[in-house]
């Protein structure tokens, strides 16, 4: 029996569930211990608290969902990461679909919970968002109706108690699900009012810092735009352009009409007219494109497209030994490098490699660059800017998976931003990243003190959060 875990329970305990569970995973010791810790408190189920839990409604309503390029944001499970909603990969629906899908409309301070796919992703709808907002069938919306503090419920679901409950209750052999009837039975310990309000203030402070982080990034963008003359720039929207053979295919080898849109000529002219001059990317930047072969039994951090945040941060990574990594994990990155997606449709996924990801690996779907002429923060904002994003898009080619090849990438013109502007951008991006880190730390602190309050009492937990 060495190495095996055994839990002994009464048969009557097995039959306390509405759905008969006899799988060993359901009775893991950590689940049983945490269940007993919660039951040592005064607790209520969400059903008894009388919150309202909503879902999408009938799956047939999917027939009314047509995704738009703009409109009402439509949150999917993929948009839920580390306790937040990430809006940089959001889809949109129109007002008619939003009315039909009224059951899945998101309101301020609703707690959002992933019921399918990546079970356990949690978020809270911020008052700072622009509404209306809707969501898909995989996300439960918990309207607390002032019966329980939504910020406490949110952080409790993010804690190990909430996460382990969801893991325990997941059903399904192929894709795991947690159903509304199970969420209703969730046992929530009723803690001290003052402690819960302290948790609420901590979460709101975390949200404020995240908003300030975005503002700092926008200020960095504005600084760049003003420098290159983009602030009042209007590109040519004509969709017809006539080119001579010597100025088109003979020169570029491209016959696709998209490549010759006049707006691209406008962006190139904007950069080439820049008062401080310009150079080809291969002159300005060092391209790190040597393949790195990971050692089979060494653990590495691995960064892919899904790990890139909207303001150029790396939100998370996977960790695995070399032999378990995908074959595309062949780029080694260093602190200060800039990762630029080469795949059309995700060109905006550019990231600054911060110190915690030094020596991590990334997918070969990224170009990795650094520069002795432009600081890393300026490079980041530049690659994510409107002109560079359009020139990256213009350079993409391929019928199945459109991407930008190395030669096209290296020949993109890059404005030589003057040093004082670079310094301003650098400071703003550093402040943005610092605020984001502080926001994440506050969220982690709130989660930790809730766990401590449940295990050791609110008084001890409050000492941690107030120091």
C-alpha positions as CSV (number, residue, x, y, z in Angstrom):
1,X,0.0,0.0,0.0
2,X,3.1,2.3,0.0
3,X,2.4,5.5,-2.0
4,X,-1.3,5.0,-1.9
5,X,-3.8,7.4,-0.2
6,X,-6.7,5.9,1.7
7,X,-9.8,7.7,3.0
8,X,-12.3,5.9,5.2
9,X,-15.8,7.3,5.2
10,X,-19.2,6.1,6.4
11,X,-21.6,4.8,3.7
12,X,-24.2,7.3,5.0
13,X,-21.7,10.1,4.1
14,X,-21.5,8.8,0.5
15,X,-25.3,9.0,0.2
16,X,-25.5,12.7,1.4
17,X,-24.8,13.8,-2.1
18,X,-27.7,14.4,-4.5
19,X,-25.7,12.7,-7.2
20,X,-24.1,9.4,-6.1
21,X,-20.3,9.7,-6.2
22,X,-18.1,6.7,-5.7
23,X,-15.0,7.8,-7.5
24,X,-11.9,7.8,-5.3
25,X,-10.8,11.3,-6.3
26,X,-14.0,12.7,-4.7
27,X,-12.8,11.4,-1.3
28,X,-9.2,12.7,-1.3
29,X,-8.1,13.6,2.2
30,X,-7.5,17.2,1.4
31,X,-11.1,17.6,0.2
32,X,-12.5,15.9,3.3
33,X,-10.2,18.0,5.6
34,X,-11.2,21.3,4.0
35,X,-14.9,20.4,4.0
36,X,-14.6,19.8,7.8
37,X,-12.7,23.1,8.4
38,X,-15.6,25.0,6.7
39,X,-18.2,23.0,8.6
40,X,-16.4,24.0,11.9
41,X,-17.7,27.5,11.1
42,X,-21.2,28.8,10.9
43,X,-21.8,28.4,7.2
44,X,-24.6,28.6,4.6
45,X,-25.0,27.2,1.1
46,X,-25.4,29.7,-1.8
47,X,-28.9,28.3,-2.1
48,X,-29.7,29.1,1.5
49,X,-28.1,32.6,1.2
50,X,-30.7,33.1,-1.6
51,X,-28.3,34.4,-4.3
52,X,-29.4,34.2,-7.9
53,X,-27.2,32.0,-10.2
54,X,-27.7,32.5,-13.9
55,X,-26.4,30.8,-17.0
56,X,-26.8,31.1,-20.7
57,X,-30.1,29.3,-21.1
58,X,-30.8,26.8,-23.8
59,X,-27.8,25.9,-26.0
60,X,-30.0,26.4,-29.1
61,X,-29.7,30.2,-28.4
62,X,-26.2,29.9,-29.9
63,X,-28.0,30.0,-33.2
64,X,-28.7,33.7,-32.6
65,X,-25.1,34.6,-31.8
66,X,-23.1,36.1,-34.7
67,X,-19.8,37.6,-33.7
68,X,-19.2,41.2,-34.7
69,X,-16.0,43.3,-35.1
70,X,-17.4,45.7,-32.5
71,X,-20.5,46.1,-30.3
72,X,-21.3,44.4,-26.9
73,X,-18.4,42.5,-25.4
74,X,-19.0,38.8,-25.1
75,X,-17.0,37.1,-22.4
76,X,-15.8,33.5,-22.9
77,X,-13.8,31.2,-20.6
78,X,-10.7,32.1,-22.5
79,X,-11.0,35.6,-21.3
80,X,-10.9,34.6,-17.6
81,X,-7.3,34.5,-16.3
82,X,-5.9,34.6,-12.8
83,X,-9.0,36.1,-11.3
84,X,-9.5,38.8,-14.0
85,X,-11.3,39.3,-17.2
86,X,-8.8,40.0,-20.1
87,X,-10.5,42.1,-22.8
88,X,-7.7,42.0,-25.4
89,X,-9.1,38.8,-27.1
90,X,-12.8,39.7,-26.7
91,X,-15.6,38.9,-29.1
92,X,-18.6,41.1,-29.7
93,X,-22.3,40.6,-30.3
94,X,-25.1,43.0,-31.4
95,X,-27.9,44.5,-29.3
96,X,-30.5,42.0,-30.7
97,X,-28.4,39.0,-29.6
98,X,-27.9,40.7,-26.2
99,X,-31.6,41.0,-25.7
100,X,-32.2,37.3,-26.6
101,X,-29.4,36.3,-24.2
102,X,-30.7,38.3,-21.3
103,X,-30.0,35.4,-18.9
104,X,-26.3,35.7,-19.6
105,X,-26.0,39.4,-19.3
106,X,-23.2,40.6,-16.9
107,X,-24.0,43.3,-14.4
108,X,-21.6,45.2,-12.1
109,X,-20.4,43.2,-9.0
110,X,-21.7,39.9,-10.4
111,X,-19.3,37.0,-9.6
112,X,-18.4,35.1,-12.7
113,X,-17.5,31.4,-12.5
114,X,-16.3,29.1,-15.3
115,X,-18.4,25.9,-15.3
116,X,-16.8,24.1,-18.2
117,X,-13.4,23.7,-19.8
118,X,-10.9,25.4,-17.4
119,X,-13.0,24.9,-14.3
120,X,-12.3,27.2,-11.4
121,X,-11.6,30.5,-13.3
122,X,-13.3,33.2,-11.3
123,X,-13.7,37.0,-11.8
124,X,-15.9,39.8,-10.5
125,X,-17.6,42.3,-12.8
126,X,-16.0,45.7,-12.1
127,X,-18.0,48.9,-11.8
128,X,-15.4,50.5,-14.0
129,X,-16.4,48.4,-17.1
130,X,-18.5,49.9,-19.9
131,X,-21.8,48.0,-20.0
132,X,-23.8,46.2,-21.5
133,X,-21.6,43.1,-21.4
134,X,-22.7,39.5,-22.1
135,X,-21.1,36.1,-21.7
136,X,-21.3,32.6,-23.1
137,X,-22.8,29.3,-21.8
138,X,-19.7,28.2,-19.9
139,X,-19.9,31.0,-17.4
140,X,-22.2,31.1,-14.4
141,X,-23.3,34.6,-13.2
142,X,-23.8,34.9,-9.5
143,X,-25.9,37.9,-8.5
144,X,-25.5,38.2,-4.7
145,X,-28.5,40.6,-4.4
146,X,-26.9,42.1,-1.3
147,X,-27.3,38.8,0.5
148,X,-23.6,38.2,0.7
149,X,-20.7,40.5,0.0
150,X,-19.7,39.8,-3.7
151,X,-16.0,40.6,-3.1
152,X,-15.8,38.1,-0.3
153,X,-17.6,35.5,-2.4
154,X,-15.2,36.2,-5.3
155,X,-12.1,35.8,-3.2
156,X,-13.4,32.8,-1.4
157,X,-14.0,31.1,-4.8
158,X,-10.4,32.0,-5.7
159,X,-9.0,30.5,-2.5
160,X,-7.9,26.9,-2.1
161,X,-11.2,26.1,-0.5
162,X,-13.2,27.3,-3.5
163,X,-10.8,25.9,-6.1
164,X,-10.6,22.5,-4.5
165,X,-14.4,22.4,-4.1
166,X,-14.8,23.0,-7.9
167,X,-12.1,20.4,-8.7
168,X,-13.9,17.9,-6.5
169,X,-17.3,18.5,-7.9
170,X,-16.3,18.4,-11.6
171,X,-18.0,15.7,-13.6
172,X,-17.4,14.3,-17.1
173,X,-15.0,11.9,-18.7
174,X,-13.8,14.0,-21.7
175,X,-14.6,17.6,-20.8
176,X,-15.2,18.5,-17.1
177,X,-18.3,20.4,-16.0
178,X,-19.7,21.9,-12.8
179,X,-23.4,22.4,-12.9
180,X,-25.6,25.1,-11.4
181,X,-27.2,22.6,-9.0
182,X,-23.7,21.9,-7.6
183,X,-22.8,25.6,-7.3
184,X,-26.0,26.2,-5.3
185,X,-24.7,23.6,-2.7
186,X,-21.4,25.5,-2.2
187,X,-20.9,25.9,1.5
188,X,-19.7,29.4,2.4
189,X,-18.4,30.2,5.9
190,X,-20.0,33.3,7.4
191,X,-17.2,35.5,8.7
192,X,-17.0,38.7,10.6
193,X,-18.5,41.8,8.9
194,X,-15.5,44.1,9.6
195,X,-13.1,41.4,8.1
196,X,-15.3,41.0,5.0
197,X,-15.3,44.8,4.5
198,X,-11.5,44.8,4.8
199,X,-11.4,42.2,2.0
200,X,-13.7,44.3,-0.1
201,X,-11.4,47.4,0.3
202,X,-8.4,45.3,-0.6
203,X,-10.0,44.0,-3.8
204,X,-11.1,47.5,-4.8
205,X,-7.6,48.9,-4.2
206,X,-6.3,46.0,-6.4
207,X,-8.8,47.1,-9.2
208,X,-7.8,50.7,-8.8
209,X,-4.1,49.9,-9.3
210,X,-5.0,47.8,-12.4
211,X,-6.8,50.8,-13.8
212,X,-3.9,53.1,-13.0
213,X,-1.6,50.6,-14.7
214,X,-3.6,50.9,-17.9
215,X,-3.6,54.7,-17.7
216,X,0.2,54.7,-17.5
217,X,0.4,52.5,-20.5
218,X,-2.0,54.8,-22.5
219,X,0.2,57.8,-21.5
220,X,3.2,56.0,-22.9
221,X,1.3,55.4,-26.1
222,X,0.3,59.0,-26.3
223,X,3.9,60.1,-25.8
224,X,5.0,57.9,-28.7
225,X,2.1,59.0,-30.9
226,X,2.9,62.7,-30.4
227,X,6.5,62.1,-31.2
228,X,5.9,60.3,-34.5
229,X,3.0,62.6,-35.5
230,X,0.3,59.9,-35.2
231,X,-1.9,61.9,-32.8
232,X,-3.8,63.6,-35.7
233,X,-2.9,61.2,-38.4
234,X,-5.6,60.0,-40.8
235,X,-4.7,57.1,-43.1
236,X,-6.1,56.9,-46.7
237,X,-9.2,54.7,-46.7
238,X,-9.4,54.2,-50.4
239,X,-9.6,50.5,-51.4
240,X,-8.2,51.0,-54.9
241,X,-4.6,51.5,-55.8
242,X,-3.0,51.3,-59.2
243,X,0.7,50.2,-59.4
244,X,3.1,49.7,-62.2
245,X,4.7,46.2,-62.5
246,X,8.2,47.7,-61.7
247,X,6.7,49.2,-58.5
248,X,4.8,46.1,-57.4
249,X,5.5,42.5,-58.2
250,X,9.0,43.2,-59.7
251,X,10.0,44.9,-56.5
252,X,8.1,43.0,-53.8
253,X,7.2,39.6,-55.3
254,X,3.7,40.1,-54.0
255,X,0.5,39.9,-56.1
256,X,-2.1,40.1,-53.3
257,X,-4.3,43.2,-53.5
258,X,-4.3,43.7,-49.7
259,X,-0.5,44.3,-49.7
260,X,-0.9,47.4,-51.9
261,X,-3.7,49.2,-49.9
262,X,-2.9,53.0,-49.8
263,X,-3.1,53.0,-46.0
264,X,0.1,51.0,-45.8
265,X,1.8,53.5,-48.0
266,X,0.6,56.2,-45.6
267,X,2.0,54.5,-42.6
268,X,5.4,53.9,-44.3
269,X,5.5,57.6,-45.3
270,X,4.7,58.6,-41.7
271,X,7.7,56.7,-40.4
272,X,10.1,57.7,-43.2
273,X,9.1,61.4,-42.7
274,X,9.9,61.2,-39.0
275,X,12.0,64.1,-37.9
276,X,14.6,62.0,-36.2
277,X,15.0,59.6,-39.1
278,X,14.4,55.8,-39.4
279,X,16.1,52.6,-40.2
280,X,15.2,49.0,-41.2
281,X,14.4,46.8,-38.3
282,X,17.5,44.6,-38.8
283,X,19.7,47.7,-38.4
284,X,17.8,48.9,-35.2
285,X,17.3,45.6,-33.5
286,X,19.1,42.4,-32.8
287,X,17.1,39.3,-33.8
288,X,17.4,36.3,-31.5
289,X,16.5,33.4,-33.7
290,X,18.9,30.6,-32.8
291,X,17.1,27.4,-31.9
292,X,17.6,26.3,-28.3
293,X,17.2,22.6,-27.6
294,X,15.9,22.0,-24.0
295,X,17.5,19.3,-21.9
296,X,15.1,16.4,-21.4
297,X,14.9,16.4,-17.6
298,X,15.4,20.1,-16.9
299,X,12.3,22.2,-16.0
300,X,11.7,25.3,-18.0
301,X,9.2,28.1,-18.0
302,X,7.3,28.2,-21.3
303,X,5.5,31.2,-22.8
304,X,3.0,31.0,-25.6
305,X,0.5,33.4,-27.2
306,X,-2.2,32.8,-24.5
307,X,0.2,34.1,-21.9
308,X,0.5,37.6,-23.3
309,X,-1.5,40.4,-21.6
310,X,-3.0,43.4,-23.4
311,X,-0.4,45.9,-22.2
312,X,2.7,43.8,-23.1
313,X,3.0,41.9,-19.8
314,X,3.4,38.1,-19.5
315,X,0.5,37.0,-17.4
316,X,1.6,33.5,-16.7
317,X,3.5,30.6,-18.1
318,X,3.5,26.8,-18.0
319,X,6.3,24.8,-16.3
320,X,7.5,21.5,-17.7
321,X,10.6,19.4,-18.2
322,X,12.2,19.6,-21.6
323,X,11.0,16.3,-23.0
324,X,7.4,17.2,-22.2
325,X,7.5,20.6,-24.0
326,X,6.0,21.1,-27.4
327,X,8.4,21.0,-30.4
328,X,7.8,24.8,-31.0
329,X,9.4,25.7,-27.6
330,X,12.7,26.6,-29.1
331,X,13.4,30.3,-28.4
332,X,15.2,31.3,-25.2
333,X,14.4,34.8,-23.9
334,X,16.3,37.1,-21.6
335,X,15.3,40.0,-19.4
336,X,14.6,43.1,-21.6
337,X,13.9,41.1,-24.8
338,X,10.7,41.9,-26.7
339,X,8.6,39.1,-28.0
340,X,6.5,39.9,-31.2
341,X,4.0,37.4,-32.5
342,X,4.5,36.5,-36.2
343,X,1.0,35.1,-36.7
344,X,-1.7,37.3,-38.4
345,X,-4.6,37.6,-36.1
346,X,-2.4,37.8,-33.0
347,X,0.2,40.4,-34.1
348,X,-0.8,42.5,-31.1
349,X,0.6,39.9,-28.8
350,X,3.9,41.6,-28.0
351,X,5.5,41.3,-24.6
352,X,8.4,42.7,-22.5
353,X,10.4,39.9,-20.9
354,X,10.6,40.9,-17.2
355,X,13.2,39.4,-14.8
356,X,11.1,36.6,-13.5
357,X,11.0,35.1,-17.1
358,X,14.7,35.4,-17.7
359,X,15.9,32.2,-19.5
360,X,12.4,31.1,-20.2
361,X,11.4,29.5,-23.5
362,X,8.9,30.8,-25.9
363,X,7.2,29.5,-29.0
364,X,8.9,29.9,-32.4
365,X,5.7,31.7,-33.4
366,X,7.4,34.8,-31.8
367,X,10.2,36.9,-33.1
368,X,12.5,37.8,-30.2
369,X,14.4,41.1,-30.5
370,X,16.3,43.7,-28.4
371,X,18.1,46.8,-29.4
372,X,21.1,49.0,-28.5
373,X,19.4,52.1,-30.0
374,X,15.9,51.9,-28.6
375,X,15.2,50.9,-25.0
376,X,13.0,47.9,-24.4
377,X,10.0,49.8,-23.2
378,X,9.9,52.0,-26.3
379,X,10.3,48.9,-28.5
380,X,7.3,47.4,-26.8
381,X,5.0,50.4,-27.3
382,X,6.3,50.8,-30.8
383,X,5.5,47.3,-31.9
384,X,2.0,47.5,-30.4
385,X,1.4,50.9,-32.1
386,X,-1.0,51.5,-35.0
387,X,1.7,52.1,-37.7
388,X,3.8,49.0,-36.7
389,X,0.8,46.7,-36.3
390,X,-0.4,47.7,-39.8
391,X,3.0,47.2,-41.4
392,X,3.3,43.8,-39.6
393,X,-0.1,42.9,-41.1
394,X,0.9,44.1,-44.6
395,X,4.0,41.9,-44.5
396,X,2.0,38.7,-43.6
397,X,1.7,36.0,-46.3
398,X,0.5,32.5,-46.6
399,X,-2.8,30.8,-47.5
400,X,-3.4,28.5,-44.5
401,X,-1.6,30.2,-41.6
402,X,-0.8,33.7,-42.6
403,X,2.4,35.0,-40.9
404,X,5.3,37.4,-41.4
405,X,8.5,35.8,-42.7
406,X,11.9,36.8,-41.4
407,X,13.0,38.8,-44.4
408,X,9.8,40.9,-44.4
409,X,10.1,41.4,-40.6
410,X,13.6,42.6,-40.7
411,X,12.9,45.2,-43.5
412,X,10.1,47.0,-41.7
413,X,11.0,50.7,-41.2
414,X,11.5,51.7,-37.6
415,X,11.5,55.4,-36.4
416,X,14.5,56.4,-34.4
417,X,12.8,57.8,-31.4
418,X,14.8,60.6,-29.7
419,X,16.3,59.8,-26.3
420,X,14.2,62.1,-24.1
421,X,11.0,60.6,-25.5
422,X,12.4,57.1,-25.0
423,X,13.2,57.9,-21.4
424,X,9.6,59.2,-20.8
425,X,8.1,56.1,-22.3
426,X,10.5,53.9,-20.3
427,X,9.4,55.4,-17.0
428,X,5.7,55.2,-17.8
429,X,5.9,51.5,-18.8
430,X,7.9,50.7,-15.7
431,X,5.3,52.4,-13.5
432,X,2.6,50.5,-15.4
433,X,4.2,47.1,-14.8
434,X,4.8,48.0,-11.1
435,X,1.2,49.0,-10.6
436,X,0.1,45.8,-12.2
437,X,2.4,43.8,-10.0
438,X,1.0,45.6,-6.9
439,X,-2.5,44.8,-8.1
440,X,-1.7,41.1,-8.4
441,X,0.0,41.1,-4.9
442,X,-3.1,42.7,-3.3
443,X,-5.3,40.0,-4.9
444,X,-3.0,37.3,-3.7
445,X,-2.9,38.9,-0.2
446,X,-6.7,38.9,0.0
447,X,-6.9,35.3,-1.0
448,X,-4.3,34.3,1.5
449,X,-5.9,36.1,4.5
450,X,-9.3,34.6,3.7
451,X,-7.7,31.1,3.8
452,X,-6.0,32.1,7.1
453,X,-9.3,33.4,8.5
454,X,-11.1,30.1,7.8
455,X,-8.2,28.0,9.2
456,X,-7.0,30.1,12.1
457,X,-9.6,32.8,12.8
458,X,-10.4,36.3,11.5
459,X,-8.5,38.1,14.3
460,X,-5.2,36.5,13.3
461,X,-5.9,37.1,9.6
462,X,-6.6,40.8,10.1
463,X,-3.2,41.2,11.7
464,X,-1.6,39.9,8.5
465,X,-3.6,42.2,6.2
466,X,-3.2,45.3,8.3
467,X,0.6,44.9,8.5
